Amino acid sequence: GWAGEGPGAGGKNRHVCHATARLEMGSLWEEFNRLGTEMIVTKAGRRMFPTFQVKLSGLDPLADYVLLMDFIPLDDKRYRWGWGNGDREPDLGVLSSSLPCRYAFHSSSWLAAGRAEPAAPGRVHFHPDSPAKGAQWMRQIVSFDKLKLTNNLLDDNGHIILNSMHRYQPRFHIVFVDPRRDSERFAHQNFKSFSFPETQFMAVTAYQNHRITQLKIASNPFAKGFRDGDPEP
């Protein structure tokens, strides 16, 4: 469905107060979320899948807007994927005759492994079409398909820097380009933010949950090489 900002939306500029955003591919996001979404981070930067896409409504067609995203930590923990009892993984070959095939999946999970590492440098990603008129933004689905995630703290390509094995919530922001000369005085009134809980994810350098790997291959059109048994391009 359509989503608006939560409590605190009052006092916003009339150019943003009626803005709404609907997350595209919501059912796919929810399918990943039920398993525990994982997003790959690499030194060179990796695009997100599913891609963050929204359909906008309620903008002033003639006003200019900048669209951007940022990512906030969901908690102060670092995680690992493993077995809850601290023991080594059991020999599934021995157990297979008496346990369902889902055993390995249900017995391993994300476990808190200590305090979070120091926060990576906070960055935002501006949609490359910014600024643009409200009419343009509302005309078609807005896709952040150029956004890349990296774990390189020294990245100089403008990618979003995240810590691997930490959980994040993407946030989407609509900013009205205020033509007033003293517009900075009204900065807090000129934006509206949106968070979709189903887009939360764990940043990883390699997929940990094999079900996430399977779903990514099945639903990502760029994963054809995997489906055909070819190595990753």
Disulfide bonds with the S-S distance in Angstrom:
none
